[in-house]
C-alpha cells in the first residue's frame, strides 16, 4: 500500500543520515540569529583554515526562522546547528521533539547588548527604559489609567531632556532575536515602571504581554529585514533616526554611528559584562547531535567554538564584540558541548 511504501521510504531516509551523509553533504550547515552570525562566521573561517575542511555554510535567518528550520527534522537536508540570540522557547523545543529532533546540545556563547544608535553627527540620546516604552509602544497609559493609542511624534514630548526630533526607530522584524530582546528588555522594561501595568502581570498576563510588548505600527517604528548593514546606511543618511541592533555591530561601525545611553549607562563592553547596561541578552547555539560523526568536521567545529582561545576572555571573538560569560559558566558549557550533553527543558 501507499502508506506502507511511505514508511519504508522514511526508514531508508532515516538510515541515509548515518551511512550516506558524507557523500551527500561535505560541509556543515548553520542557520539562525543575525547577531550570532558574525561570531559564527569567524569561527567557521578559522576552522576552515586550520583543518583544510570546507568552511561551514552559515545562513542568517533570524533566531525564530533558524529554530523552524533546525526543528524540521534530522537528515542532511536540515541544518546541523542553529544560532540564537535568546534561549530556545518551550514551543520550539516541543516542535523539535515532535519532528524527531530529540537530542540537542545547548551552548551559551556569551552576551551581547542591544544598542540604540544614531549617526555620529546626530544628537546625543540618553534614554530611560520608560522613554523607550513611551516612544515605541502601540498603546500607553493615558488619564485615569485608560490605555490610549501612542500620541507621541517627537522624543522631547516624552521627556524634555531628549532631543526635539521626530521619533523614527529602525529596527528588526518579528523573526529576530534582537526584536524579542527589544520588546522584553527595553519596551516591557519601561512598561513595568508603571505600577498599574506591573500589577497587571499577575492579574492578566496575556493582556499585560500584549500591552507591554506591542510595538506601534504608525510609521514611527520602521521594520528592517535581517540586515544590520542596511540600518547603518540608513542612519548615516538620516542623523535623527535611531537604529536598533547588537552591540558587536555598533562596535564594528564605531566610525559611522554612536550608541545612546540607557538609564544613564553608556553601552560598552564593560557595562554589558558587569550587568550595568539594562538591555543585554545571552547568545546561544544549538547542535543536532544525530549529525555528529555523520557530517564531517562537525565535532571539530564545535570544539573550535568552545575553545578558550575562541570564546574566552582573551579569545578572538572578543575582538568582534562578544562579551564572554563567566569562566565557570563557560567551562560548563564547553564540557557539555564536547560530550554532547542532551538538553532537557
C-alpha positions, 0 to 999 in steps of 0.5 A: 500500500501507499502508506506502507511504501511511505514508511519504508521510504522514511526508514531508508531516509532515516538510515541515509543520515548515518551511512550516506551523509558524507557523500551527500553533504561535505560541509556543515550547515548553520542557520539562525540569529543575525547577531550570532552570525558574525561570531559564527562566521569567524569561527567557521573561517578559522576552522576552515583554515586550520583543518583544510575542511570546507568552511561551514555554510552559515545562513542568517535567518533570524533566531525564530526562522533558524529554530523552524528550520533546525526543528524540521527534522534530522537528515542532511537536508536540515541544518546541523546547528542553529544560532540564537540570540535568546534561549530556545522557547518551550514551543520550539523545543516541543516542535523539535521533539515532535519532528524527531529532533530529540537530542540537542546540545545547548551552548551559551556563547556569551552576551551581547547588548542591544544598542540604540544608535544614531549617526555620529553627527546626530544628537546625543540620546540618553534614554530611560527604559520608560522613554523607550516604552513611551516612544515605541509602544502601540498603546500607553497609559493615558488619564485615569489609567485608560490605555490610549493609542501612542500620541507621541511624534517627537522624543522631547514630548516624552521627556524634555531632556531628549532631543526635539526630533521626530521619533523614527526607530529602525529596527528588526522584524518579528523573526529576530532575536534582537526584536524579542530582546527589544520588546522584553528588555527595553519596551516591557522594561519601561512598561513595568515602571508603571505600577498599574501595568506591573500589577497587571502581570499577575492579574492578566498576563496575556493582556499585560504581554500584549500591552507591554510588548506591542510595538506601534505600527504608525510609521514611527517604528520602521521594520528592517529585514535581517540586515544590520548593514542596511540600518547603518546606511540608513542612519548615516543618511538620516542623523535623527533616526535611531537604529536598533541592533547588537552591540558587536555591530555598533562596535564594528561601525564605531566610525559611522554611528554612536550608541545612546545611553540607557538609564544613564549607562553608556553601552560598552563592553564593560557595562554589558559584562558587569550587568550595568547596561539594562538591555543585554541578552545571552547568545546561544547555539544549538547542535543536532547531535544525530549529525555528529560523526555523520557530517564531517568536521562537525565535532571539530567545529564545535570544539573550535567554538568552545575553545578558550582561545575562541570564546574566552576572555582573551579569545578572538571573538572578543575582538568582534564584540562578544562579551564572554560569560563567566569562566565557570559558566563557560567551562560548563558549557564547553564540557557539555558541548564536547560530550554532547550533553542532551538538553532537557527543558 
